[in-house]
Amino acid sequence: MNPSASGWIKKLLNQVSETMYSQTETNEFYNRLKQAGFIYGSNIKVVLDIVKPFDFTEEERCKINLLLTYYFIYKKEKPEEDFINSLIRYYKTISDQKRSFFEELFGDKKPDSLLEKMIHKRIHIDDNFISKSFNYFLINALLFVDVLGYKRFLKNEKDIRNYVNNLESSLETIVFSVIDNKSEKTEYDDNLIKLFEESIRHKNSKLPSYSNAVSLINEPLEKLYVIDLVCMASWTDKIIDTEEREFLNRLKTDLSLNNEDIAKSVDDINTFYDEHKEDVAFLSSKNLAQSFYDNSSKVVSKLITRNSKRLIKELSESKEAMFLLAQSTQRNLSDDEQKKIQSQLLDIFKSIPSLAIFMLPGGMLLLPLFVKFIPKLLPSAFDDNRIEDKD
């Protein structure tokens, strides 16, 4: 199953265990979403381990987790309408037709294809690969707002767009209140602010007051989500100072929560960051150059793995390119040899659409990474999203 190719939604839904979904309570599923990193905006793995381990990018894991969460909510609410059509209608309902970033997609007549494009558009911040590689904040931190909106939508479609906008604005007010209350702000706080600012779609000129924001948080899942975001904003070297503790206690009272809810949320964020500190982009101390290299390595590795059969075939037909690639692993190529291999590799990349990335401005910077991963070429299936016929 390849979330970056057409057909992935049908393939994914075909793999979902109905038994697992039906036996999982809502709070348990929410906790598993936290463990997967979805609630924190850093998708480390797939929720409930529904999909077999695979070298997905973080963006692909985000797509999978978002769709699985929608599907879980759909199964719990049990509406009569088809899942994919209901989700498309929801997105159309909450979008502002005058400014919608989904607007150009609505002409697609195939529901599966349309939903795939909508989900991709929803989480994909930057379409330019080179600049995207320098962007620490690729994954939306407030996607669960969309899920809460869908949950409300399945019960009552009235005024759903205002609900989503108001919920997002309320979360923004509450989270920024936590950070503003800090006596000293760290690099973590600055990065977190950037993460949330990148995630907000509806730029309101005036945010609600704290009291108005809290008054809009009523449902159990909304309250859990708010507390988790506040703990995420409070987290700095696992220290909650006096101002942050006072804020948490105030929020606990305002939302009618108990001490156990707060303690669990604090423990969960500490555990997640302890286990995945090197994997969470805005926690990493890497500089931009290292971040670019790491992100590029993952992308190039994925492209090579998924196109290995085609690459092997094309390379085998270009004996000179194969010879020079082999030599490059043992010695530095001369300028003429480098130009020759670049020219031949670009011809090969032209024949494989997925590798068009190397043709972009700056794409030549990735050629050394391509050479590095050549020894790892292994056969793989072309159509990752084909659903096998069952007997």
GUNUVEX-76771 format. One record per residue: residue in one letter; x, z negated, y negated of N, C-alpha, C in turn. Coordinates in steps of 0.1 Angstrom, whole numbers, plus 5000, padded with zeros to 4 digits. Layout:
BEGIN
rest|n_c1|n_c3|n_c2|ca_c1|ca_c3|ca_c2|c_c1|c_c3|c_c2
A|X|Z|Y|X|Z|Y|X|Z|Y
...
//
This chain:
BEGIN
rest|n_c1|n_c3|n_c2|ca_c1|ca_c3|ca_c2|c_c1|c_c3|c_c2
M|5008|5000|5012|5000|5000|5000|5009|5000|4988
N|5007|5010|4979|5015|5012|4967|5006|5011|4955
P|5007|5000|4947|4998|4999|4935|5002|5008|4924
S|5013|5016|4925|5017|5025|4915|5012|5039|4918
A|5005|5041|4929|5000|5054|4933|4985|5054|4934
S|4979|5066|4934|4965|5067|4935|4960|5063|4949
G|4949|5056|4949|4942|5052|4961|4945|5037|4965
W|4952|5030|4957|4957|5016|4961|4945|5006|4962
I|4935|5008|4954|4924|4998|4954|4916|4998|4967
K|4913|5010|4972|4906|5011|4985|4915|5006|4996
K|4927|5009|4995|4937|5005|5006|4938|4989|5005
L|4938|4983|4994|4939|4969|4992|4927|4962|4997
L|4915|4967|4993|4903|4960|4997|4901|4961|5012
N|4906|4972|5018|4905|4974|5033|4914|4963|5040
Q|4924|4958|5033|4932|4948|5039|4928|4933|5037
V|4918|4931|5029|4913|4918|5026|4906|4912|5038
S|4910|4900|5041|4903|4893|5052|4890|4886|5047
E|4879|4891|5051|4866|4885|5046|4865|4870|5051
T|4871|4867|5062|4870|4853|5067|4878|4844|5058
M|4890|4849|5054|4899|4841|5046|4892|4838|5032
Y|4886|4849|5027|4879|4847|5014|4867|4837|5015
S|4859|4839|5026|4847|4830|5027|4850|4816|5029
Q|4862|4813|5035|4866|4800|5039|4874|4793|5028
T|4877|4800|5017|4885|4795|5006|4876|4790|4995
E|4876|4778|4991|4868|4773|4980|4874|4778|4967
T|4866|4778|4956|4870|4783|4943|4882|4775|4938
N|4882|4762|4938|4893|4754|4933|4906|4757|4941
E|4904|4758|4954|4916|4761|4962|4922|4775|4959
F|4913|4785|4957|4918|4798|4953|4925|4798|4939
Y|4919|4790|4930|4926|4789|4917|4940|4782|4918
N|4941|4772|4927|4954|4766|4929|4964|4776|4935
R|4959|4784|4944|4968|4794|4950|4972|4805|4940
L|4963|4807|4930|4967|4817|4919|4978|4811|4911
K|4978|4797|4909|4989|4791|4902|5002|4792|4909
Q|5001|4790|4922|5013|4790|4931|5019|4805|4931
A|5010|4815|4929|5015|4828|4929|5020|4832|4915
G|5017|4824|4905|5022|4826|4892|5012|4833|4883
F|5001|4838|4888|4992|4846|4880|4986|4838|4868
I|4983|4825|4870|4978|4817|4859|4988|4815|4848
Y|5001|4815|4852|5012|4813|4842|5017|4826|4836
G|5011|4837|4840|5016|4850|4835|5029|4855|4841
S|5033|4850|4852|5045|4854|4859|5042|4855|4874
N|5039|4867|4878|5034|4869|4892|5046|4870|4902
I|5048|4859|4908|5060|4858|4918|5056|4863|4931
K|5044|4862|4936|5040|4867|4949|5025|4870|4948
V|5020|4875|4959|5005|4879|4960|4997|4867|4965
V|4986|4864|4959|4978|4852|4962|4973|4853|4976
L|4973|4841|4983|4969|4840|4997|4977|4848|5007
D|4988|4854|5002|4996|4863|5011|4988|4873|5018
I|4978|4878|5010|4969|4888|5016|4976|4901|5020
V|4986|4905|5012|4993|4918|5014|5007|4914|5021
K|5010|4922|5031|5023|4919|5037|5035|4920|5027
P|5045|4912|5030|5057|4912|5020|5062|4926|5018
F|5064|4929|5006|5069|4942|5002|5076|4941|4989
D|5085|4950|4986|5093|4949|4973|5085|4954|4961
F|5074|4947|4958|5066|4951|4947|5073|4947|4934
T|5070|4954|4923|5075|4950|4910|5065|4939|4905
E|5069|4932|4895|5060|4921|4889|5047|4927|4884
E|5048|4939|4878|5036|4945|4873|5027|4949|4885
E|5032|4953|4896|5024|4957|4908|5018|4944|4914
R|5025|4933|4914|5019|4920|4919|5008|4916|4910
C|5010|4918|4897|5000|4914|4887|4987|4922|4890
K|4988|4935|4892|4977|4944|4895|4969|4939|4908
I|4977|4936|4918|4971|4931|4931|4964|4918|4929
N|4970|4908|4922|4964|4895|4920|4952|4896|4911
L|4952|4904|4901|4940|4906|4893|4929|4911|4900
L|4931|4922|4908|4920|4928|4916|4915|4918|4927
L|4924|4911|4933|4920|4902|4944|4912|4890|4938
T|4915|4886|4926|4908|4875|4919|4894|4880|4915
Y|4893|4892|4910|4880|4898|4907|4871|4898|4920
Y|4877|4903|4930|4870|4905|4943|4865|4891|4949
F|4874|4881|4947|4870|4868|4952|4858|4863|4944
I|4858|4864|4931|4847|4860|4922|4834|4868|4926
Y|4836|4881|4929|4824|4890|4933|4818|4885|4946
K|4827|4881|4955|4822|4877|4968|4814|4863|4967
K|4819|4855|4958|4813|4842|4956|4799|4843|4949
E|4798|4852|4940|4786|4854|4933|4776|4863|4940
K|4780|4871|4949|4772|4880|4958|4762|4888|4950
P|4766|4896|4940|4756|4905|4933|4752|4916|4942
E|4741|4923|4939|4737|4935|4946|4745|4947|4943
E|4750|4948|4931|4758|4960|4927|4771|4961|4935
D|4775|4974|4937|4788|4976|4943|4799|4970|4935
F|4810|4965|4941|4820|4958|4934|4827|4966|4924
I|4832|4978|4928|4839|4986|4918|4831|4990|4906
N|4819|4994|4909|4810|4998|4898|4807|4986|4889
S|4805|4974|4894|4802|4963|4886|4814|4959|4877
L|4826|4961|4882|4838|4958|4875|4840|4968|4864
I|4838|4981|4867|4839|4991|4856|4829|4989|4845
R|4816|4985|4849|4806|4982|4839|4810|4970|4830
Y|4817|4960|4836|4821|4948|4829|4832|4953|4819
Y|4841|4960|4823|4852|4965|4813|4846|4973|4802
K|4836|4981|4805|4830|4989|4795|4822|4980|4785
T|4816|4970|4790|4808|4960|4782|4817|4953|4772
I|4828|4948|4777|4837|4939|4768|4846|4948|4759
S|4846|4961|4761|4855|4969|4752|4848|4973|4740
D|4855|4973|4729|4850|4978|4716|4851|4993|4716
Q|4840|5000|4717|4841|5015|4718|4848|5022|4706
K|4848|5015|4695|4855|5021|4683|4870|5020|4684
R|4875|5010|4691|4889|5008|4692|4894|5006|4706
S|4886|5009|4716|4889|5006|4730|4901|5013|4735
F|4910|5006|4741|4922|5012|4748|4918|5018|4761
F|4905|5016|4765|4900|5023|4777|4893|5036|4774
E|4890|5038|4761|4881|5049|4758|4884|5062|4764
E|4897|5066|4764|4901|5079|4769|4900|5080|4784
L|4897|5069|4791|4896|5069|4805|4882|5071|4810
F|4872|5068|4802|4859|5068|4807|4853|5082|4812
G|4861|5092|4809|4857|5105|4814|4859|5107|4829
D|4867|5099|4835|4870|5100|4849|4857|5097|4857
K|4853|5106|4866|4841|5105|4873|4842|5097|4886
K|4854|5096|4891|4856|5089|4904|4858|5074|4901
P|4849|5065|4906|4850|5051|4903|4863|5044|4907
D|4868|5048|4919|4881|5042|4923|4892|5046|4914
S|4893|5058|4910|4903|5064|4902|4902|5058|4888
L|4890|5057|4883|4888|5051|4869|4892|5037|4869
L|4888|5029|4879|4892|5015|4879|4907|5013|4880
E|4914|5021|4888|4928|5020|4889|4935|5023|4875
K|4930|5032|4868|4935|5035|4855|4932|5024|4845
M|4920|5018|4846|4917|5008|4837|4925|4995|4839
I|4928|4992|4851|4936|4980|4854|4950|4983|4850
H|4955|4995|4852|4969|4998|4848|4970|4997|4833
K|4960|5002|4826|4960|5002|4811|4959|4988|4806
R|4951|4980|4813|4949|4966|4809|4962|4958|4809
I|4971|4960|4818|4982|4951|4820|4995|4958|4815
H|4995|4971|4813|5007|4978|4810|5010|4979|4795
I|5019|4971|4790|5021|4970|4776|5028|4981|4770
D|5038|4986|4777|5047|4996|4771|5049|5008|4781
D|5045|5020|4777|5047|5031|4786|5061|5037|4786
N|5069|5033|4777|5083|5038|4776|5092|5030|4785
F|5097|5036|4795|5105|5028|4805|5117|5022|4798
I|5125|5029|4790|5137|5024|4785|5135|5012|4776
S|5125|5013|4767|5122|5002|4758|5115|4990|4766
K|5108|4994|4776|5101|4984|4784|5111|4975|4791
S|5122|4981|4795|5132|4973|4802|5138|4962|4794
F|5137|4964|4781|5143|4954|4772|5132|4943|4768
N|5120|4946|4773|5109|4937|4769|5107|4926|4779
Y|5110|4913|4775|5108|4902|4784|5094|4900|4788
F|5085|4903|4779|5071|4899|4781|5062|4910|4786
L|5064|4914|4798|5057|4926|4803|5043|4922|4809
I|5041|4910|4813|5028|4907|4820|5020|4898|4812
N|5007|4901|4811|4997|4895|4803|4995|4880|4807
A|4996|4871|4798|4995|4857|4801|4980|4852|4801
L|4971|4860|4796|4957|4856|4795|4948|4864|4803
L|4953|4870|4814|4944|4878|4823|4932|4870|4829
F|4934|4857|4831|4924|4849|4837|4912|4848|4828
V|4913|4851|4815|4902|4852|4805|4893|4863|4810
D|4899|4874|4814|4890|4885|4819|4883|4881|4831
V|4889|4874|4840|4882|4869|4852|4871|4860|4849
L|4873|4851|4840|4862|4841|4836|4851|4849|4829
G|4854|4860|4822|4844|4868|4816|4836|4876|4827
Y|4843|4880|4837|4836|4887|4848|4827|4878|4856
K|4831|4866|4857|4823|4856|4864|4810|4853|4856
R|4811|4852|4843|4799|4851|4835|4791|4863|4835
F|4797|4875|4835|4790|4888|4835|4781|4889|4847
L|4786|4885|4859|4778|4886|4871|4766|4877|4871
K|4766|4867|4863|4754|4858|4862|4745|4862|4850
N|4751|4866|4839|4743|4869|4827|4751|4879|4818
E|4747|4891|4816|4754|4901|4809|4753|4899|4793
K|4744|4891|4789|4741|4890|4775|4753|4884|4767
D|4756|4891|4756|4766|4887|4747|4780|4884|4754
I|4783|4892|4764|4795|4889|4772|4808|4892|4764
R|4808|4902|4755|4820|4905|4748|4823|4894|4738
N|4813|4888|4732|4816|4877|4723|4822|4865|4731
Y|4816|4863|4743|4821|4852|4751|4836|4854|4754
V|4840|4866|4758|4854|4868|4761|4863|4866|4749
N|4859|4872|4737|4866|4871|4725|4868|4856|4720
N|4856|4849|4721|4857|4835|4716|4865|4826|4725
L|4865|4829|4739|4873|4821|4748|4887|4824|4745
E|4891|4836|4743|4905|4839|4741|4910|4833|4728
S|4902|4833|4717|4905|4827|4704|4906|4812|4706
S|4897|4806|4714|4898|4791|4716|4911|4787|4723
L|4914|4795|4733|4927|4792|4740|4939|4793|4731
E|4939|4803|4722|4949|4805|4713|4951|4793|4703
T|4939|4789|4698|4939|4777|4689|4945|4765|4696
I|4940|4762|4708|4945|4750|4716|4959|4750|4719
V|4964|4762|4725|4978|4763|4729|4987|4762|4717
F|4984|4769|4706|4993|4769|4694|4992|4755|4688
S|4981|4748|4689|4981|4734|4684|4991|4725|4691
V|4993|4727|4704|5003|4719|4712|5016|4722|4707
I|5020|4735|4705|5033|4738|4700|5036|4734|4686
D|5025|4735|4678|5027|4730|4664|5029|4715|4663
N|5024|4708|4672|5025|4693|4672|5039|4689|4676
K|5047|4698|4682|5061|4694|4686|5070|4691|4674
S|5077|4680|4675|5086|4677|4664|5098|4686|4663
E|5102|4691|4675|5113|4700|4676|5109|4712|4685
K|5111|4724|4681|5108|4736|4689|5121|4741|4695
T|5120|4745|4708|5131|4750|4715|5130|4765|4717
E|5140|4772|4723|5139|4786|4726|5127|4789|4735
Y|5124|4780|4744|5113|4781|4753|5100|4782|4745
D|5098|4774|4735|5086|4774|4727|5085|4788|4720
D|5096|4792|4714|5096|4805|4707|5092|4817|4717
N|5098|4816|4729|5095|4827|4739|5080|4826|4743
L|5075|4814|4744|5061|4812|4749|5052|4818|4738
I|5055|4815|4725|5046|4820|4715|5046|4835|4715
K|5058|4842|4717|5058|4856|4718|5050|4861|4730
L|5051|4854|4741|5043|4858|4753|5028|4858|4750
F|5023|4847|4744|5009|4847|4741|5005|4857|4730
E|5014|4859|4720|5011|4869|4710|5010|4883|4716
E|5018|4886|4726|5018|4899|4732|5005|4900|4741
S|5000|4889|4745|4989|4889|4755|4975|4890|4748
I|4974|4887|4735|4962|4886|4728|4957|4900|4724
R|4945|4904|4728|4940|4917|4724|4932|4917|4711
H|4925|4907|4709|4916|4906|4698|4922|4898|4687
K|4928|4905|4677|4936|4898|4667|4926|4894|4656
N|4922|4881|4657|4912|4876|4647|4920|4871|4635
S|4914|4874|4623|4920|4870|4611|4919|4855|4609
K|4909|4849|4615|4908|4835|4613|4904|4829|4627
L|4912|4820|4632|4910|4813|4644|4900|4802|4643
P|4893|4798|4653|4884|4786|4652|4893|4773|4651
S|4886|4763|4645|4893|4750|4644|4894|4744|4658
Y|4902|4734|4659|4904|4727|4672|4891|4722|4678
S|4883|4716|4670|4870|4710|4675|4860|4721|4679
N|4860|4732|4671|4851|4743|4675|4856|4750|4688
A|4870|4751|4689|4875|4757|4701|4872|4749|4714
V|4874|4736|4713|4871|4727|4725|4856|4727|4728
S|4847|4729|4718|4833|4729|4721|4829|4741|4729
L|4837|4751|4729|4834|4764|4737|4838|4763|4751
I|4846|4753|4755|4851|4752|4768|4842|4743|4776
N|4834|4748|4785|4824|4740|4792|4824|4741|4807
E|4828|4753|4813|4828|4755|4827|4840|4748|4834
P|4839|4744|4846|4850|4737|4853|4863|4746|4854
L|4862|4759|4857|4873|4767|4857|4880|4769|4843
E|4871|4770|4833|4876|4771|4820|4885|4759|4816
K|4880|4747|4820|4887|4734|4817|4900|4734|4824
L|4900|4737|4837|4913|4737|4844|4923|4747|4838
Y|4918|4758|4834|4927|4768|4829|4933|4764|4815
V|4925|4757|4807|4929|4752|4794|4941|4742|4796
I|4938|4733|4806|4948|4722|4808|4961|4728|4813
D|4960|4738|4822|4972|4745|4827|4980|4752|4816
L|4973|4758|4807|4980|4765|4796|4986|4755|4786
V|4979|4744|4784|4985|4733|4776|4998|4727|4782
C|4997|4725|4795|5009|4720|4802|5020|4730|4802
M|5017|4743|4803|5027|4753|4802|5033|4753|4788
A|5025|4751|4777|5030|4750|4764|5038|4737|4761
S|5035|4727|4769|5042|4714|4767|5055|4713|4774
W|5057|4722|4784|5068|4721|4793|5081|4725|4785
T|5090|4715|4784|5104|4718|4779|5113|4709|4786
D|5121|4714|4796|5130|4706|4804|5123|4694|4810
K|5110|4697|4815|5102|4687|4822|5100|4674|4814
I|5100|4675|4801|5099|4663|4792|5086|4665|4784
I|5077|4655|4785|5065|4655|4777|5067|4644|4767
D|5069|4648|4754|5072|4637|4744|5059|4631|4740
T|5060|4621|4730|5049|4613|4726|5038|4622|4720
E|5041|4631|4712|5031|4640|4705|5023|4648|4716
E|5030|4653|4726|5024|4661|4736|5015|4653|4745
R|5019|4641|4748|5011|4632|4757|4999|4628|4749
E|5000|4625|4737|4988|4622|4729|4978|4633|4728
F|4983|4645|4727|4975|4657|4727|4968|4659|4740
L|4975|4657|4751|4969|4658|4765|4958|4648|4767
N|4960|4636|4762|4950|4625|4763|4938|4628|4755
R|4940|4634|4743|4929|4638|4735|4921|4649|4741
L|4928|4659|4747|4921|4670|4754|4914|4665|4766
K|4920|4656|4773|4913|4650|4785|4900|4644|4781
T|4900|4637|4770|4887|4630|4766|4877|4641|4761
D|4882|4650|4753|4873|4661|4747|4867|4670|4758
L|4874|4672|4769|4869|4680|4780|4863|4672|4791
S|4862|4659|4790|4856|4650|4800|4863|4652|4814
L|4877|4652|4813|4885|4653|4825|4890|4639|4829
N|4896|4638|4841|4902|4626|4845|4917|4626|4846
N|4924|4615|4848|4938|4614|4848|4944|4623|4859
E|4937|4624|4871|4942|4632|4882|4943|4647|4878
D|4933|4652|4871|4934|4666|4867|4946|4669|4858
I|4949|4659|4849|4961|4661|4840|4974|4660|4849
A|4975|4650|4857|4987|4648|4865|4990|4660|4874
K|4979|4665|4880|4981|4677|4889|4986|4689|4882
S|4980|4691|4870|4985|4702|4862|4999|4701|4858
V|5003|4689|4854|5017|4687|4850|5027|4689|4862
D|5023|4683|4874|5031|4685|4886|5032|4700|4890
D|5021|4707|4889|5021|4721|4893|5030|4730|4885
I|5030|4728|4871|5039|4736|4863|5054|4732|4865
N|5056|4719|4868|5070|4715|4871|5075|4721|4884
T|5066|4721|4894|5070|4726|4907|5072|4741|4906
F|5064|4748|4899|5065|4763|4898|5078|4767|4891
Y|5080|4760|4880|5092|4764|4872|5105|4759|4880
D|5104|4748|4887|5116|4744|4895|5120|4754|4905
E|5109|4760|4912|5112|4769|4923|5115|4783|4918
H|5110|4787|4906|5111|4801|4902|5117|4803|4889
K|5125|4793|4884|5131|4794|4871|5139|4807|4868
E|5146|4812|4878|5154|4824|4877|5145|4837|4877
D|5133|4835|4882|5124|4847|4883|5114|4848|4872
V|5113|4838|4864|5104|4838|4852|5111|4843|4840
A|5107|4855|4835|5115|4862|4825|5118|4853|4812
F|5108|4846|4807|5110|4839|4794|5117|4826|4796
L|5120|4822|4809|5128|4810|4811|5142|4813|4813
S|5145|4826|4816|5159|4830|4819|5168|4830|4807
S|5180|4826|4810|5190|4826|4799|5198|4839|4798
K|5194|4849|4806|5201|4862|4806|5200|4869|4792
N|5210|4876|4788|5210|4884|4776|5202|4897|4778
L|5200|4904|4768|5192|4916|4769|5198|4927|4778
A|5211|4928|4777|5218|4938|4786|5216|4934|4800
Q|5218|4921|4804|5216|4917|4818|5202|4919|4822
S|5192|4916|4813|5178|4918|4816|5175|4933|4819
F|5181|4942|4810|5179|4956|4812|5184|4960|4826
Y|5196|4956|4829|5202|4960|4842|5193|4955|4854
D|5189|4942|4853|5181|4937|4864|5168|4944|4866
N|5161|4946|4855|5148|4953|4855|5150|4967|4860
S|5160|4974|4855|5163|4988|4859|5166|4988|4874
S|5174|4979|4879|5178|4979|4893|5166|4978|4902
K|5156|4969|4898|5144|4968|4907|5136|4981|4907
V|5135|4987|4896|5127|5000|4895|5134|5011|4903
V|5147|5012|4901|5155|5023|4908|5154|5020|4923
S|5156|5008|4927|5156|5005|4941|5142|5008|4947
K|5132|5005|4940|5118|5008|4945|5116|5023|4946
L|5120|5031|4936|5119|5045|4936|5126|5052|4948
I|5139|5047|4950|5147|5052|4961|5141|5049|4974
T|5136|5037|4976|5130|5033|4989|5118|5041|4992
R|5109|5043|4982|5097|5050|4984|5098|5065|4985
N|5110|5070|4981|5112|5085|4982|5124|5088|4991
S|5127|5079|5000|5140|5081|5008|5140|5093|5016
K|5128|5096|5023|5128|5108|5031|5131|5121|5023
R|5124|5122|5012|5126|5134|5004|5140|5135|4998
L|5146|5123|4994|5159|5123|4989|5169|5127|5000
I|5168|5122|5012|5177|5126|5023|5176|5141|5026
K|5164|5146|5025|5162|5160|5028|5169|5169|5017
E|5166|5165|5004|5172|5173|4993|5187|5171|4993
L|5192|5159|4995|5207|5157|4995|5214|5164|5006
S|5207|5165|5018|5213|5172|5029|5215|5187|5027
E|5206|5192|5018|5207|5206|5014|5217|5209|5003
S|5222|5198|4997|5232|5199|4987|5245|5192|4992
K|5253|5199|5000|5264|5192|5006|5275|5188|4996
E|5276|5195|4985|5286|5191|4975|5282|5178|4968
A|5268|5177|4965|5263|5164|4959|5265|5152|4969
M|5263|5155|4982|5264|5144|4992|5279|5140|4992
F|5288|5150|4992|5303|5147|4993|5307|5139|4981
L|5303|5143|4969|5307|5136|4957|5301|5122|4956
L|5289|5120|4961|5283|5107|4961|5291|5098|4970
A|5295|5103|4982|5303|5095|4991|5316|5092|4985
Q|5322|5101|4978|5335|5099|4971|5334|5088|4960
S|5322|5088|4953|5321|5079|4942|5320|5065|4946
T|5318|5062|4959|5318|5048|4964|5332|5044|4967
Q|5341|5053|4967|5355|5050|4971|5365|5051|4959
R|5362|5060|4949|5371|5062|4938|5363|5066|4926
N|5369|5066|4914|5363|5071|4902|5363|5086|4902
L|5352|5092|4899|5351|5107|4899|5357|5112|4886
S|5363|5124|4886|5368|5130|4874|5357|5134|4865
D|5360|5138|4852|5349|5142|4843|5342|5154|4848
D|5349|5164|4853|5343|5176|4859|5334|5172|4871
E|5338|5164|4879|5330|5160|4891|5318|5152|4887
Q|5319|5144|4876|5308|5136|4872|5297|5146|4866
K|5302|5156|4858|5292|5165|4853|5285|5173|4864
K|5293|5177|4874|5288|5185|4885|5277|5177|4893
I|5280|5164|4896|5270|5156|4903|5258|5153|4895
Q|5260|5151|4882|5248|5148|4873|5239|5160|4873
S|5245|5172|4872|5237|5184|4872|5229|5186|4885
Q|5236|5184|4896|5230|5186|4909|5219|5175|4912
L|5222|5163|4908|5212|5152|4910|5200|5155|4901
L|5202|5159|4889|5190|5162|4880|5181|5173|4886
D|5188|5183|4893|5180|5194|4900|5172|5187|4911
I|5178|5178|4918|5171|5171|4929|5159|5163|4924
F|5162|5156|4913|5151|5147|4907|5139|5155|4902
K|5142|5167|4897|5131|5176|4893|5121|5179|4904
S|5126|5179|4916|5118|5183|4927|5110|5171|4933
I|5112|5159|4928|5105|5147|4932|5099|5141|4920
P|5086|5143|4918|5079|5138|4905|5081|5123|4902
S|5082|5115|4913|5084|5100|4911|5097|5097|4904
L|5107|5106|4905|5120|5104|4899|5121|5110|4885
A|5110|5114|4879|5111|5120|4866|5117|5111|4856
I|5117|5098|4859|5123|5088|4850|5137|5091|4846
F|5145|5097|4856|5159|5101|4853|5160|5112|4843
M|5149|5119|4841|5149|5131|4832|5146|5126|4817
L|5141|5114|4815|5138|5109|4802|5151|5107|4794
P|5150|5106|4781|5161|5103|4772|5166|5089|4777
G|5179|5088|4779|5185|5076|4784|5185|5074|4799
G|5178|5084|4806|5177|5083|4820|5191|5084|4827
M|5200|5090|4821|5213|5092|4827|5220|5078|4829
L|5216|5068|4821|5222|5055|4822|5219|5049|4836
L|5209|5054|4842|5205|5049|4855|5212|5055|4867
L|5219|5066|4865|5226|5073|4876|5236|5064|4883
P|5244|5055|4877|5252|5046|4884|5244|5037|4894
L|5232|5033|4889|5224|5025|4898|5219|5032|4910
F|5216|5045|4908|5212|5054|4919|5223|5055|4929
V|5235|5057|4925|5246|5058|4934|5248|5045|4942
K|5246|5033|4935|5248|5020|4941|5238|5019|4952
F|5226|5024|4951|5216|5021|4961|5215|5032|4972
I|5223|5042|4971|5224|5053|4981|5225|5048|4995
P|5235|5038|4998|5236|5033|5011|5224|5027|5017
K|5215|5023|5008|5203|5016|5013|5191|5025|5016
L|5194|5038|5016|5183|5048|5018|5178|5046|5033
L|5165|5044|5034|5159|5043|5047|5146|5051|5048
P|5143|5056|5059|5130|5064|5060|5118|5056|5056
S|5109|5062|5049|5096|5055|5046|5085|5065|5045
A|5073|5060|5047|5061|5069|5047|5059|5074|5033
F|5053|5087|5032|5050|5093|5019|5038|5087|5013
D|5027|5086|5021|5014|5082|5015|5012|5067|5018
D|5016|5058|5009|5015|5044|5011|5001|5039|5011
N|4992|5047|5005|4978|5042|5004|4968|5048|5013
R|4973|5056|5023|4964|5062|5033|4958|5051|5042
I|4945|5051|5044|4938|5041|5052|4937|5047|5066
E|4943|5040|5076|4943|5045|5090|4928|5045|5095
D|4924|5055|5103|4911|5055|5109|4911|5045|5120
K|4900|5038|5121|4898|5028|5132|4890|5034|5143
D|4895|5031|5155|4887|5036|5167|4874|5029|5168
//
